[in-house]
Structures are given as structure tokens and as C-alpha cells.
Amino acid sequence: MIKFTGERIIPELMKPTNGMLLEHIARYHFAIYYAKGRVLDFACGSGFGSNIIASAAKKEITELIAIDIDKAAITYAKSKYYHPLVTFQQENAVDPTLPEKLGQFDVIVSFETLEHVAEEKEFLENIYQMLKPGGTLVISTPFGQGRGMPTNEPFHVHQLTKDEFHGLFSRYDKVEFYFQRGVLVEPEPGRKGRHYPFGIAVCTK
């Protein structure tokens, strides 16, 4: 059994009403709309989200590669969330050889990864190189005090501000930004007076 730390989402060890679980499920359901062709789930964790996309978009996708740096998570994902279209494998998100290893994708999803990665430029460069021209990136992160600033989350390097998050995607031809609060995902600027703790970017290369 994979260890439950309170950070990684493991549905079978969480109540169905758990807020973190619902937030993560909502993001993957949001991404189903974009899923087609060859799909990469960057930092797939326990693998439940990869299974959600593959099951819902099985007629639209040709394969889904799901990677994570944690060996235990990949082992768990293979045993718990098998799907014939999904391949789970252990990889490092900032490995410079990753584009050569995995090739290019029509769609890349990466949820709640940015805040864990100190090598932000290397991570984003890998994503860009692995996305086909015309492909779509769907990526999310929690907002916080900003790059290099402390955070209350022990597993987070930092949490970007909204402006910092916006500034990451200038190379893309088209970018749409969304806010998330719980299971609710709304286009920016959202509703007046409401706090949104998460940002989602949908980027077309």
C-alpha cells in the first residue's frame, strides 16, 4: 500500500467528501474536454486521474503516458488503476532527456506539480518540448505568497502568485486562465468578492 502523507491523493484512503479529493477529481474532469490523441499526465501520483481521463475519453485518445518521480506511487498506480490505454512509468519531471525518451504529445496535463518543483524552468521547458505544435497544456497550481516565499505546506517549494502563474506561458500562442474553488472551475476573473485558491491555465502551442 502506498503511504498516505496527507499530500498525495489516494481515493481509497479518503472520505468521498474530502475537499482535496474533490478538487483533484474536478481538475481531471475539467481536462477530459481537451483529451485527444497522445496524452501525457505529468506527475500522475496514485494514478486515479489518469484512469479518469482514459476511461472517459477512450474514443478520443490513442494512449496515455502517466509519469511520476515516486516509485511507490507508480507501483500502486499499476496495480490499482490499470487501463489498457494507460502506461505508468517512473520518471523525473526535470530530466533533460525526458523529451527524447517520451516523444511529443497532443495533450499534456499537470495538476498541482509546479509548487513541488524547485527547477521550474527545466520543468516548463520539458513540457514545451514534449507538446506538439497545436497541442494543449492543462496545468494547475495553488496560489500563495510568491516564488521563493515560505509556505505552510511542508511538501511545497513555494506557491506562486496569480501574476507569476500568468507569466509562465508567454511562449504559447493562446492561453486561457481559470480559477478553481472546491469543485467549481470558472474562467477568470471569476465572481466579484470570491477568493479562489487555485489557478488553471489552458495553453495552446
N, C-alpha and C positions, 0 to 999 in steps of 0.2 A: 504493500500500500504506500502511495506517495504521502509524504509528510505534510500535514496541514499547518501552515505558519500564520494564517490569517491574511496573507497577501495573495497567494495563488488561489484561483477559483477552482474548487473541487466540488461539483454539484452534489455528489452522493454524500458528502460530509457536511452539507449546509442545508438549512431550512429553506423550503421553497420561497419563503417570504424575505429571505436575506437580501438587504439592499444592494450589496456589492454583486451578488449573483445576478440579480435582476438587471442591474446596469450593464453588466458584461453581455448577458443574453440579448439585451436591447441593441447593443452595438453590432453584434453579429447579424441580427435580423435586419438591421439597417443596411448592412453590407450585401445581403442577399440580392438586392436590386441590381447591383453592379457586377455580380459574379458571372463570368463567361470565360470560355477558353481555358487557358492555363492559369491557375490561381496559386499564389503563394500566401500562406499565413505565417507572418514573421513574428516569432516569439509566441508560439501557439499554446504554451502552458500545458494544462492537463489534456488538451485536445478536444474538449467538448464543442468549442466554437467551430473548429474545422469540420466536425461532423455535422453541425447545424447547416453550414453553407453547402456541403456536399450533398446532404440529403434533400435540401430544399431546391437546389439548382442543378440537380443531376443531369437534366436535359440540356443545360446551358454550358456546363463546364466539361473539359476533356480530362483534366486531372487537377488535383490539389496537393501541393507540397507543403507540409507543415513542419516548421523547424523551431527548435528551442535549444538553448545552451545547456539545460539541465538534463542529464542522462536519465534520472529517475522519472522526470516528467514525460519524457519520450517513451520510456518503457511502459509507464502507466497508460499513456495515450494509445499505444499499440494494442494493449490488452482490453481497454475499456471502450474505446471509440473507433474501432475498426470500421472502415468503409472502403469498398472496392476502388473508389476513385481517389482515396487519400493515401499518401505516403508520409509517415512520420520519421524524421531523422534529426539527429543531434548536430547542431551547427552553431557557430558563434556569429552573431549579427554584425560584428565589425571585422570579421575576417576578410582581408582584401582579395582573397582568392574566391570568395563566395560567388560573384557573378560568373566566373569561369566554371565553377562546379555545378551551378544550378541552371544557368542559362537565363533566358528572358521570359517574362510573364505578361499576360494580358491584364491581370488584376493583381495587386498586392494589398493585403490588409495587415495592419499592425496596430493593435489596440493596447494601450497602457504599457508601452515599451520605452518611449523617449525618456521618461523620468528615471529609468533604471540605467541608462547608458551614459557613461562619462565621455566616451568617444563619439559625441553627437555627429560631427562632420563625417566620420567614417561610416557610421550607420546610415545616414541620409544619402551618402554617395553610393553605397551599395544598393539601396532601394532604387535610386535614379538609374543606375546602370542596368539593373535587372528588370526594369519596366520597359516594355516595348513602346515604340513611338505610337501615340494614340491610346496607350494604356491608361488605366485608372489606379490611383493610390487612394486608399481609405485609411486614415490614420487618426488616432485619438491620444489625448493626454489630459491629466488633471491640471488645472491652473493653480498657481501658487505665488510666492514672493519673487521668483525670478531665477535666472541662471546664476549658479554659484551661491545662492542664498540658502540658509538652513530650512529644513522641513521637518515636520513632526512625524513623518512616515519613515521608519527605520530602513526600509528597503529602497528608498528613493534617493538618487544623487542630488536632485533638485526638482522643482516644479516650475515650469515656465509661466511667464505672464501671458496674457492674451496677445499682446503686441509681439512678444518674442515668438510665440507659436505662429502667428501670421507671417513673420519674417522668414520662415524656413523654406518657403515654397516659391520663391521668386523665379526659379528656372522653368516652372511649369506653364503651359500655355493657358490653362484655365484652372481656377481654384474657387471652390465654394466652401464656405465655413458654416458650421452648425454648432449650436450649444446643446449640451445634454444635462438634464437634471432627473435623476431616477431613470425611469423607462422612457421619459419624454425627450425626444430629439427634435429641435426646432431650428430653422435657418436663423443665422444672425441677422438682426440684432436681438432676436428673442422678444420677450414680453417686458414691457417697461416695469422697472422696480423688482424684477425677479432675479435672484442670484443663480448663476449656472456654474457648477464646479468643474465641468469638463468641456473640452473643445474637440470637435471633429473636423478634419479637413478632407475634402474630396478633390483630388488633383488629377488633371489630365495632361499627360506629357505631349 
